[in-house]
């Protein structure tokens, strides 16, 4: 193909760019080619990015690979100077297939839920690195399952998915043993060889105890790996910690470091942290007082951060509601009345509870009462000490009459997934039943939903994070139509 024919086949929008390079060099410039590509491939690039985000290459491989092949062919044809009409045709079909692949990922997630979750858990345990052969076998079985699903053979797909789930769980278990348990064992053995037990016996004993508990937990329930993995990680940390402490103790014993110098080293980072929070570290009576002031300062920052996030969501919500409110009320002053009423009522709910009883959040047009209500381990029985808190919920619900209310139960990640979901449902049901039995709710509807470990607020790897994740939330969906009508009548 000669250069003049190549230029004739370019789109009119790209021709100017191509000519600028051609007049100078006899060939389209690199920048011209880049602009032509940007024009042609924009929609396909977006469709492919969405498919990649949805993991369509894993969950809908047939459609994804067909789309990717057309995309590659379009790139090659552009490089070779082929007809733009042909390139556009390939890209249009690639977009259709990428979009279909993205849609089919939802079918895979719903139809093969257990296998998908097992795959995610195995990946989180670093099975591709620490259990490579088992991981690869599971991946091949899983690929068979999703290809059968794409072909419309649901029964055979689920059969293969069940096999893949078993293989992913085996890979996860092996990875945990090879990665976390082996690393912890190795560190403990090294600590013993270094005679760490003489200088830091308590910390080393703690590491050994955690490792033994992790091993027992894995033997007891191979499907609940979050708990033993956390124990093994703690065991590894404590083993390293024991070696660090032993080093400091030996430095003091060998007169390389005085006890006073050691204590000053311990105080220094604590003083810096307090300083960054605009607190004075007063350590003349120990750490207790400054610890409390630092924690209080952090809690204030966290509250401020949550307030900013809520305000951002509120602004976005108000912008979205503006058009509909204008249509119904007609006047900007009336719109402000609605939002002022909503905010005033939200503040009334927040004033009902002490910080220890509940945290009240506003998200768009919804109110969340995050209750400080705890259950005994494995129990869904409400303790009498929380009855006064639940009585206050009546006041919160009455602020927005005829609203929809959902009691939401949540757990941390320790325990089998289905057990956690069921336990969270039972706890949410218990709170709902208490509300229905002890309150006059009028036309307000109350539902209960257990989410198990699927909606964490904090890191499940720390005790503090797990405590935050074990919670009961009360979601109030205000009836804004009733509020609008009431204000319109005033």
Secondary structure, DSSP 8 states (H G I E B T S, - for coil): --HHHHHHTS-HHHHHHHHHHHHHHSS--HHHHHHHHHHHHHHHHHHHHHHHHTTHHHHSHHHHHHHHHHHHHHHHHHHTT--HHHHHHHHHHHHHHHHHHHHHHHHHHHHTHHHHHHHHHHHHTTHHHHSHHHHHHHHHHHHHHHHHHHTT-HHHHHHHHHHHHHHHHHHHHHHHIIIIIHHHHHHHHHHHHTTHHHH-HHHHHHHHHHHHHHHHHHHH-TT-HHHHHHHHHHHHHHHHHHHHHHHHHHHHHTTSS-HHHHHHHHHHHHHHHHHHTT-----TT-SHHHHHHHHHHHHHHHHHHHHHHHHHHHHHHHHHHHHHHHHHH--HHHHHHHHHHHHHHHHHHHHHS-TTTEEEEEETTEEEEEE-----TT-----GGGHHHHHHHHHHHHHTTT-EEEEEEE--S-S-HHHHHHHHHHHHHHHHHHHHHH---TT-EEEEEE-TTSS-SS-TTSHHHHHHHSEEEEEEE--HHHHHHHHHH-
